[in-house]
Amino acid sequence: MIQTSFTTAQSAGFRMLTDGQVEEIKRAAFFVMEKVGFKVLHAQARKMLRQAGAIVDDENVRIPEYIVRQCLATAPQGFTIYDRSGQPALEVEGRKSYYGTSTGSPNTMDALTREIRPTRVADIARSARIADALPNIDWVMPMGSAQDVAEISADLYEFEAVVSNTVKPQVFLSYSPRGCELIYEMAAEIAGGLDNLRRRPFLLAYPEPISPLIFPEDVVSRIFVSADLFMPQMPGPSVLVGATCPVTIAGAVAQLTAESLMCLVLAQLRKPGCPCALSGNVGIPDMATGLSSEGSPEASLGLAAQAEIARSFGLPTWGLAGSTDAKIVDAQAGAESAFSILAQGLAGLNLIHDVGYMDMAMVCSPAQLVLGNDIIGMVKRFLGGIEVSEETLAREVISAVGPGGHFLQQEHTVKHFRRELWRPTVFTRQSYDIWLQDGAKDTAQRIQEKLEHIIDTHTVPDLPEKTRSAIQKIRTAGEKELASRSAGT
């Protein structure tokens, strides 16, 4: 007798590339690394690479494949990220997808007034608290680049603003190697010491080299800072097709893979075994305007392909979804963010950031973040698939109800409907008459009401006073030190 086995949860997903295409792109990436090479503007890194067997000609460095393979062998194939309280939160491996906020834009759409203006530290703090309240936002980045503090030390203020207003894991930005070190010092105060932080990291670094194929001194130093501490990092080489990489998606992914592998090589040669993803961004320009488009389908094509390359090496990946080129929360904002959130979830990207971007990444919007939260909930339900078991097949329940009955009063319905049936929080399911009586509110209005409710009611557990004081002391001293270095004194 042949028996079929039950599947508890067969998740939806897709393959972008064939196995043969994956290998062709990998061969092209190895070609770029060995025959074209990189400009490495860090003298110590060049010395390290030469000692490992790389071909170094002044600032140009070419990496033979055997070095890359050795580094791939030492890189962990995934890692766990914890929340601020030390509880496991993100298993960054395989096809497990987690969604996080937008970041780094110079402007913010005010959560209450909807005014677009330069980002302030207070905006980053408020956005972190809003993200903390949204159940489908799994991790947080500083939503914007603070324009009301000195640029050289803004990363310290941004980290403090985020970590004080959410318990969720954080991907942080640092603007200098010393700033990166200071952020780890602040994080260690929260974790109860550096050893505890290493054991239960609640933050990841995000160093960004420059495409095409340039590794500035400060970026390499930041890669080294995280590697030396064995802290996880998610490098972000960012290609712009037709501008800083080939216009063809295959060529773009090949170059991005080479740049991502170079980040990994630098980290692993520095500290073998340190956690480092094979990650990066695919940007798509609008050739009519020259501006970078956040809502393009090609970005998800490229990221899905890059993720398959990374998974073939057993390494974690990085996505970009939930963003839009729209200027307000409208149909375009919903369509573009929904497409990328679903496409990249189906592709199995791991950490998917930039939920909340608007206006071609020039604006971080809490309203767009709330919209993305609902879309992510819908997508997570779809990706969760269907559980097939004796309980869910419900033979006995169907027998008990029989022809002409109904299932509303069945214990089985009460037991399962909340898990089986997703419900939105800002999309309407009212009848037309009730919708009219309730004020005929559109989605943007309902989002605004939810934002105001979160701001009025949501609280985040305070850091202990001793910890807050220690963080502020590090930030204040660090700001003075960085300003002094910048001034050359």
C-alpha positions in Angstrom: 0.0 0.0 0.0 1.3 3.5 -0.9 0.7 6.1 1.7 1.0 9.9 1.2 2.5 11.9 4.0 1.0 15.1 5.4 2.6 18.5 4.7 2.3 20.8 7.7 3.1 24.0 5.7 4.2 24.0 2.1 5.2 27.6 1.5 4.8 29.3 -1.8 7.9 30.2 -3.7 9.6 30.3 -7.1 12.9 29.9 -8.9 14.1 32.8 -11.0 17.1 31.0 -12.6 17.9 27.5 -13.7 20.8 25.7 -12.1 22.7 26.3 -15.4 22.0 30.0 -15.3 23.2 30.2 -11.6 26.5 28.6 -12.6 26.9 31.0 -15.6 26.4 34.0 -13.4 28.8 32.7 -10.8 31.4 32.0 -13.5 31.0 35.6 -14.7 31.4 36.9 -11.1 34.6 35.0 -10.7 35.8 36.4 -14.0 35.2 39.9 -12.8 37.1 39.2 -9.6 40.1 37.6 -11.2 40.5 39.3 -14.5 39.0 42.8 -13.8 39.5 43.2 -10.1 38.8 46.0 -7.7 40.2 49.3 -6.6 41.0 48.8 -2.9 41.9 52.1 -1.2 42.9 50.5 2.1 46.7 49.8 2.4 46.4 47.2 5.1 43.7 45.4 3.2 45.9 45.3 0.1 48.7 43.8 2.1 46.4 41.2 3.6 45.0 40.3 0.1 48.6 40.1 -1.3 49.6 37.7 1.5 46.6 35.5 0.7 47.6 35.2 -2.9 45.8 38.1 -4.6 47.4 40.0 -7.5 48.0 43.5 -6.3 49.1 46.3 -8.7 49.2 49.6 -6.9 45.6 50.1 -5.7 44.1 47.5 -8.1 43.5 44.0 -6.7 42.5 40.9 -8.6 41.2 37.9 -6.6 41.9 34.3 -7.8 38.9 32.0 -7.4 40.7 29.7 -5.0 40.9 32.6 -2.5 37.2 33.2 -2.8 36.5 29.5 -2.3 38.6 29.4 0.8 36.7 32.3 2.2 33.3 30.8 1.3 34.3 27.7 3.2 34.8 29.6 6.5 31.7 31.9 6.3 28.8 30.8 8.5 25.8 29.7 6.4 23.3 31.8 8.4 23.0 33.3 11.8 20.4 34.3 14.5 19.7 37.9 15.4 18.0 38.6 18.7 15.9 41.5 19.9 17.0 44.2 22.4 15.9 42.0 25.3 18.0 39.0 24.2 15.1 36.9 22.7 15.7 35.1 19.4 14.0 37.2 16.6 15.4 36.5 13.1 16.9 33.2 11.8 18.8 34.7 8.8 19.2 31.6 6.6 17.6 29.6 3.8 14.4 31.2 2.4 13.2 32.7 5.6 12.0 36.3 4.9 11.8 39.2 7.3 10.8 42.8 6.5 12.3 46.0 7.8 11.9 49.7 7.4 13.3 52.2 4.9 16.4 54.3 5.8 18.9 56.9 4.8 16.7 59.5 3.1 17.3 63.2 3.6 13.6 63.9 4.0 10.7 62.7 6.1 6.9 62.8 5.6 5.7 64.0 9.0 3.6 61.2 10.6 1.0 63.7 11.8 1.0 66.7 9.4 2.2 64.8 6.3 4.5 67.7 5.6 7.7 66.7 3.7 10.8 68.3 5.3 14.4 67.5 6.3 14.7 64.5 8.6 15.3 65.2 12.3 16.5 62.9 15.0 13.0 63.1 16.6 11.5 61.8 13.3 13.8 58.8 13.5 12.8 58.1 17.1 9.1 58.4 16.3 9.3 56.2 13.3 11.1 53.5 15.3 8.3 53.6 17.8 5.7 53.3 15.1 7.7 50.3 13.6 7.8 48.7 17.0 4.0 48.8 17.1 3.5 47.2 13.6 3.4 43.4 14.0 4.6 42.6 10.5 7.7 44.9 10.6 10.3 42.4 11.9 13.3 44.7 12.2 14.2 48.4 12.0 16.6 50.8 10.4 16.9 54.5 11.2 14.1 56.0 8.9 16.1 58.8 7.4 19.4 60.6 7.7 19.3 63.2 10.5 19.8 66.7 9.1 19.6 68.5 12.5 22.9 67.2 13.9 26.5 67.2 12.6 26.9 64.7 9.7 30.1 63.1 11.1 28.3 62.0 14.3 24.7 61.6 13.0 25.0 57.8 13.1 25.4 58.0 16.9 22.2 60.0 17.3 20.3 57.8 14.9 21.3 54.5 16.6 20.4 56.0 20.0 17.0 57.2 18.6 16.2 53.7 17.2 17.4 51.5 20.1 15.5 53.7 22.6 12.2 53.3 20.8 12.0 49.7 19.7 12.9 46.3 21.1 13.1 44.9 17.6 16.4 44.0 16.0 18.2 46.8 14.2 20.3 47.2 11.1 22.4 50.3 11.7 24.2 52.8 9.5 27.7 54.1 10.4 29.4 57.0 8.7 32.9 56.3 9.8 34.9 53.4 11.2 35.1 55.1 14.6 31.4 55.7 14.5 30.9 52.0 13.9 33.0 51.2 17.0 31.1 53.7 19.1 27.8 52.2 18.1 29.0 48.7 19.2 30.1 50.3 22.5 26.6 51.6 23.0 25.0 48.3 22.0 27.3 46.5 24.5 25.9 48.7 27.3 22.4 47.5 26.4 23.4 43.8 26.1 25.3 43.8 29.4 28.8 43.7 27.9 30.5 42.9 24.6 30.6 39.1 25.2 26.9 39.1 25.7 26.4 41.2 22.6 28.4 38.7 20.6 26.4 35.8 22.0 23.1 37.5 21.3 23.6 40.2 18.7 20.5 42.4 18.2 22.1 44.6 15.5 23.8 44.2 12.1 26.2 46.5 10.3 25.6 47.7 6.8 28.8 48.8 5.1 28.4 50.0 1.5 31.3 49.9 -1.1 30.9 52.0 -4.3 29.9 50.5 -7.6 31.5 49.8 -9.9 34.2 47.8 -8.1 35.6 50.5 -5.6 36.3 49.7 -2.0 37.1 53.0 -0.1 39.3 53.0 2.9 36.6 53.9 5.4 34.2 51.2 4.0 36.9 48.5 4.3 37.7 49.7 7.8 34.0 49.3 8.8 33.9 45.8 7.4 37.0 45.1 9.5 35.4 46.6 12.7 32.5 44.2 12.5 34.7 41.2 11.5 37.1 41.8 14.4 34.2 41.7 16.8 32.6 38.7 15.1 29.4 40.8 14.7 27.1 40.0 11.8 27.2 42.3 8.8 25.0 42.7 5.8 27.2 44.5 3.2 25.4 46.7 0.7 27.1 47.1 -2.7 24.5 48.9 -4.8 24.5 48.7 -8.6 22.5 51.0 -10.8 21.8 49.2 -14.1 23.0 51.0 -17.1 25.0 53.5 -15.0 27.3 51.8 -12.5 26.8 48.3 -13.9 25.6 46.7 -17.2 22.1 47.5 -18.2 21.3 43.8 -18.6 20.0 42.2 -15.4 22.3 39.2 -15.9 25.3 41.5 -16.1 24.2 43.6 -13.2 23.8 40.5 -11.0 27.2 39.1 -12.1 28.9 42.4 -11.1 26.9 42.7 -7.9 27.8 39.1 -7.0 31.5 39.9 -7.5 31.3 43.0 -5.3 29.4 41.0 -2.6 31.9 38.3 -2.7 34.7 40.8 -2.3 33.0 42.1 0.9 32.9 38.5 2.1 36.6 37.9 1.2 37.7 41.0 3.1 35.7 39.9 6.2 36.8 36.3 6.1 40.5 37.0 5.5 40.4 39.4 8.4 38.6 37.1 10.8 37.8 33.6 9.4 34.3 32.5 10.5 32.9 35.9 11.2 29.2 36.2 10.1 28.8 38.0 6.8 26.0 37.8 4.2 26.3 37.8 0.4 24.1 40.8 0.0 23.6 43.9 -2.1 21.1 46.2 -3.9 19.9 46.4 -7.5 18.9 49.9 -8.5 16.9 50.8 -11.7 17.1 54.2 -13.3 14.3 55.8 -15.3 16.2 56.5 -18.5 13.9 59.4 -19.3 14.7 61.3 -16.1 17.9 59.8 -14.8 16.3 59.3 -11.4 16.4 55.9 -9.6 13.1 54.1 -9.5 12.0 52.4 -6.3 8.9 50.8 -7.9 10.4 49.0 -10.9 9.8 45.3 -11.4 13.4 44.8 -12.6 14.8 45.5 -9.2 12.9 42.5 -7.8 14.1 40.5 -10.8 17.7 41.3 -10.1 17.4 40.7 -6.3 15.6 37.4 -6.8 18.4 36.2 -9.1 21.1 37.5 -6.7 19.4 35.6 -3.9 19.6 32.4 -5.8 23.3 32.9 -6.3 23.8 33.6 -2.6 21.8 30.5 -1.6 23.9 28.3 -4.0 26.8 29.3 -1.7 24.6 28.8 1.4 24.7 32.5 2.4 22.1 34.9 3.6 20.6 37.6 1.3 19.3 41.2 1.3 16.2 42.6 -0.4 14.5 46.0 -1.0 10.7 46.1 -1.1 7.7 48.0 0.2 8.9 51.3 -1.4 7.3 53.5 -4.1 8.1 56.4 -6.5 4.7 57.9 -5.5 4.6 61.2 -3.7 1.5 60.4 -1.5 -0.1 57.2 -0.3 -2.2 56.4 -3.3 -2.9 53.6 -5.8 0.6 53.8 -7.2 2.1 53.5 -3.7 0.0 50.4 -3.0 0.6 48.7 -6.3 4.4 49.2 -6.3 4.9 48.2 -2.7 2.6 45.2 -2.9 4.4 43.9 -6.0 7.9 44.0 -4.5 6.8 42.7 -1.1 5.2 39.7 -2.7 7.9 39.1 -5.4 10.8 39.1 -2.9 9.0 37.1 -0.4 8.3 34.5 -3.1 12.0 34.6 -4.0 13.0 33.8 -0.4 15.1 36.8 0.3 16.1 37.0 3.9 16.3 40.6 5.3 14.1 42.8 3.0 14.4 46.5 3.8 13.0 49.8 2.7 9.4 49.4 3.6 8.3 53.0 3.8 10.4 54.7 1.1 8.6 57.2 -1.1 9.6 59.6 -3.9 12.4 57.6 -5.4 14.0 57.0 -1.9 14.1 60.7 -1.1 11.4 60.5 1.6 10.9 58.1 4.5 7.2 57.9 5.3 5.6 56.4 8.4 2.3 56.3 6.4 3.9 54.2 3.7 5.3 52.0 6.5 1.8 51.4 7.9 0.5 50.5 4.4 3.4 48.1 4.0 2.6 46.5 7.3 -0.8 45.4 6.0 0.6 44.2 2.7 3.3 42.2 4.5 0.6 40.6 6.6 -1.3 39.5 3.5 1.9 38.2 1.9 3.0 36.3 5.0 -0.3 34.6 5.1 0.1 33.6 1.4 3.7 32.4 1.9 2.6 30.4 4.9 0.9 28.0 2.6 -1.7 25.4 3.5 -1.4 23.0 6.4 -2.7 19.5 5.4 -3.4 17.2 8.4 -6.2 15.2 10.0 -7.2 18.3 11.9 -7.3 20.6 8.9 -8.9 18.2 6.5 -11.8 18.2 9.0 -13.6 15.0 7.9 -15.4 14.7 11.2 -16.5 18.3 11.2 -17.9 18.0 7.6 -19.7 14.8 8.7 -21.2 16.4 11.8 -22.5 19.4 9.8 -23.7 17.4 6.8 -25.7 18.6 3.8 -27.5 22.0 4.3 -25.8 22.9 7.6 -23.3 25.6 8.5 -19.9 25.7 10.2 -20.2 29.0 12.1 -20.9 27.4 15.4 -18.5 24.6 15.1 -15.7 24.5 17.7 -13.3 23.7 14.8 -14.2 27.1 13.3 -13.6 29.0 16.5 -10.3 27.1 17.0 -8.8 27.8 13.6 -10.3 30.9 12.0 -7.9 33.5 13.5 -4.9 31.6 12.2 -6.5 30.6 8.9 -8.1 33.9 7.9 -5.9 37.0 7.6 -7.6 40.3 8.5 -6.4 43.8 7.4 -6.0 46.7 9.7 -6.2 49.6 7.2 -8.0 48.1 4.2 -11.8 48.2 4.4 -14.1 45.3 4.4 -17.2 47.2 5.4 -20.4 47.2 3.4 -20.9 50.3 1.2 -23.6 51.7 3.5 -21.6 51.2 6.7 -18.5 52.7 4.9 -20.6 55.8 4.1 -21.9 56.1 7.6 -18.3 55.7 9.0 -17.2 58.8 7.0 -16.4 57.3 3.6 -12.7 57.2 4.5 -10.1 56.2 1.9 -7.1 54.1 2.7 -4.9 57.1 3.3 -7.3 58.5 5.9 -7.5 55.1 7.7 -3.7 55.0 7.7 -3.6 58.4 9.2 -6.0 57.4 12.0 -3.9 54.3 12.8 -0.7 56.4 12.9 -2.3 58.9 15.3 -3.5 56.0 17.5 0.0 54.4 17.6 1.6 57.8 18.5 -1.0 58.4 21.2 -1.0 54.9 22.8 2.0 52.8 21.9 4.8 52.5 24.5 8.2 50.8 24.4 9.9 49.4 27.5 12.4 52.0 28.7 16.0 51.2 28.8 17.3 51.3 32.4 18.4 54.7 33.5 22.0 53.5 34.0 22.0 52.2 30.5 20.5 55.4 29.0 23.1 57.5 30.8 25.9 55.3 29.6 24.7 55.5 26.0 24.4 59.2 26.2 27.9 59.5 27.7 29.4 57.5 24.8 27.4 59.5 22.2 28.5 62.9 23.7 32.2 61.9 24.0 32.1 60.3 20.6 30.6 63.4 19.0 33.4 65.5 20.3 36.0 63.0 19.2 34.6 62.7 15.7 34.3 66.5 15.4 37.9 66.9 16.5 39.1 64.3 14.0 37.1 65.9 11.2 38.6 69.2 12.0 42.1 67.7 12.0 42.9 68.7 15.5 
